[in-house]
Amino acid sequence: MTSSRIVFLVLSVIIALVGLLAAAAAHDYLHVFGLGLFAFGALFALSCVKRHFDEQDAAR
């Protein structure tokens, strides 16, 4: 994995954790925003991992 991809993975984990914390502290509609932020962070991290393995398969 390249260093830039690792940086983006770390940033997406931070975004996901901020989303979970926002969802836990919210009382109204911000709960949905926090869960959406968590989903975005998790899906972005998974797409980075998928891109890494797709590049490995293409190199073979």
Backbone torsions as a table, in degrees:
resi	resn	phi	psi	omega
1	MET	NA	139.9	179.8
2	THR	-78.2	160.8	-177.9
3	SER	-67.3	-32.6	178.8
4	SER	-67.4	-36.9	178.7
5	ARG	-67.9	-36.1	177.5
6	ILE	-66.1	-39.5	177.5
7	VAL	-61.5	-43.9	179.2
8	PHE	-67.0	-33.8	174.8
9	LEU	-63.6	-44.4	179.2
10	VAL	-63.8	-42.1	178.5
11	LEU	-64.9	-37.4	178.7
12	SER	-69.6	-33.0	175.2
13	VAL	-66.7	-40.1	177.5
14	ILE	-63.6	-42.5	177.9
15	ILE	-61.9	-42.5	179.2
16	ALA	-63.6	-41.6	179.0
17	LEU	-67.4	-39.4	176.2
18	VAL	-62.5	-39.3	177.2
19	GLY	-63.0	-41.5	177.6
20	LEU	-66.2	-40.3	178.0
21	LEU	-66.3	-38.4	177.7
22	ALA	-66.2	-39.6	178.8
23	ALA	-67.2	-35.5	-179.5
24	ALA	-72.2	-32.1	-176.2
25	ALA	-91.0	-10.4	-173.9
26	ALA	-81.2	157.2	178.2
27	HIS	-118.1	-27.1	-175.1
28	ASP	-121.1	-129.6	-175.7
29	TYR	-68.2	-17.0	179.0
30	LEU	-67.1	-17.4	175.9
31	HIS	-61.9	-43.8	179.1
32	VAL	-66.2	-39.2	177.4
33	PHE	-61.7	-43.3	179.0
34	GLY	-62.9	-41.2	178.0
35	LEU	-68.0	-36.2	176.2
36	GLY	-65.7	-39.4	177.3
37	LEU	-64.9	-39.3	176.2
38	PHE	-63.4	-44.5	-179.9
39	ALA	-63.0	-41.2	177.8
40	PHE	-61.4	-46.4	-180.0
41	GLY	-62.2	-41.9	-179.0
42	ALA	-68.1	-43.9	-179.4
43	LEU	-68.6	-34.9	177.6
44	PHE	-66.7	-40.1	177.8
45	ALA	-64.4	-42.1	178.5
46	LEU	-65.4	-35.1	178.3
47	SER	-69.5	-33.2	175.9
48	CYS	-65.5	-41.2	178.6
49	VAL	-67.0	-41.5	178.3
50	LYS	-62.3	-41.7	179.4
51	ARG	-62.3	-37.9	178.7
52	HIS	-63.1	-47.4	-178.8
53	PHE	-71.7	-31.3	174.4
54	ASP	-64.1	-39.0	177.3
55	GLU	-67.3	-35.7	177.3
56	GLN	-66.7	-41.1	178.4
57	ASP	-66.3	-37.7	-179.6
58	ALA	-68.6	-28.1	-178.3
59	ALA	-75.5	-17.6	-177.7
60	ARG	-80.2	NA	NA
